[in-house]
Amino acid sequence: MIRQARTIQLARQTDRNQAKGVQIMPKKGELSKTARASLANREEVNHMTSRICAKCGEPIMLKELQPVKVVGRGMVYYHKGHYNVQ
């Protein structure tokens, strides 16, 4: 009887919190709201980027992208096979 009353009390509290806009923590094993959103918005695994290779001048696919920070120039982008560490 006490357990049933506690369950009803928790259900009412949850309803009040949802009506107020209070966020509840995910249960064990569930993804958080942010994690669910990132899974829903996940981009195609390998797609054409807007970056151009500094060595060959061709657009770079995401899996082949090698960003390099150059002092004085900023970011430079290469295909992974075209970039050599000096």
C-alpha positions as CSV (number, residue, x, y, z in Angstrom):
1,M,0.0,0.0,0.0
2,I,2.8,2.4,0.9
3,R,4.7,1.5,-2.3
4,Q,1.6,2.2,-4.4
5,A,1.1,5.6,-2.7
6,R,4.8,6.5,-3.3
7,T,4.5,5.6,-7.0
8,I,1.4,7.8,-7.4
9,Q,3.2,10.6,-5.6
10,L,6.2,10.3,-7.9
11,A,4.0,10.3,-11.0
12,R,2.3,13.5,-9.9
13,Q,5.6,15.1,-9.1
14,T,6.9,14.2,-12.6
15,D,3.8,15.6,-14.2
16,R,4.2,18.9,-12.3
17,N,7.9,19.1,-13.3
18,Q,7.1,18.5,-17.0
19,A,4.4,21.1,-16.9
20,K,6.9,23.6,-15.4
21,G,9.5,22.7,-18.1
22,V,11.9,21.1,-15.6
23,Q,14.3,18.7,-17.2
24,I,14.7,15.3,-15.6
25,M,17.9,13.3,-15.7
26,P,18.0,10.3,-18.1
27,K,17.7,6.9,-16.5
28,K,20.6,4.5,-16.3
29,G,21.4,3.2,-19.8
30,E,19.5,6.1,-21.6
31,L,21.2,8.8,-23.6
32,S,21.1,12.4,-22.5
33,K,19.1,15.0,-24.5
34,T,22.3,16.4,-26.0
35,A,23.5,12.9,-27.0
36,R,20.2,12.0,-28.6
37,A,20.2,15.3,-30.6
38,S,23.7,14.7,-31.8
39,L,22.8,11.2,-33.0
40,A,19.8,12.6,-34.9
41,N,21.9,15.4,-36.5
42,R,24.9,13.2,-37.4
43,E,26.2,14.0,-40.8
44,E,26.9,11.5,-43.5
45,V,30.1,9.7,-42.6
46,N,32.2,10.7,-45.6
47,H,31.2,13.7,-47.7
48,M,32.8,16.3,-49.8
49,T,34.0,19.3,-47.8
50,S,34.4,22.9,-48.9
51,R,38.1,22.7,-48.2
52,I,40.7,22.7,-51.1
53,C,44.0,20.9,-50.8
54,A,46.9,23.3,-50.7
55,K,49.1,20.9,-52.7
56,C,46.9,19.7,-55.6
57,G,44.0,22.3,-55.5
58,E,41.2,19.7,-55.5
59,P,38.3,19.5,-53.0
60,I,38.9,17.1,-50.1
61,M,36.6,14.3,-48.8
62,L,36.0,14.4,-45.0
63,K,37.9,11.1,-44.4
64,E,40.9,12.5,-46.3
65,L,41.0,15.9,-44.7
66,Q,44.2,16.8,-42.8
67,P,44.0,20.3,-41.3
68,V,47.3,21.9,-40.4
69,K,47.9,25.1,-38.4
70,V,50.6,27.3,-40.0
71,V,52.0,30.2,-38.0
72,G,51.3,33.4,-39.8
73,R,48.9,31.9,-42.3
74,G,46.3,30.2,-40.2
75,M,44.8,26.9,-41.2
76,V,45.9,25.0,-44.3
77,Y,44.2,21.9,-45.5
78,Y,45.7,18.8,-47.3
79,H,44.7,15.4,-48.4
80,K,46.2,13.0,-45.8
81,G,48.4,11.4,-48.5
82,H,49.7,14.8,-49.6
83,Y,50.8,16.1,-46.2
84,N,54.4,15.5,-45.3
85,V,55.8,16.6,-41.8
86,Q,59.0,18.5,-42.3
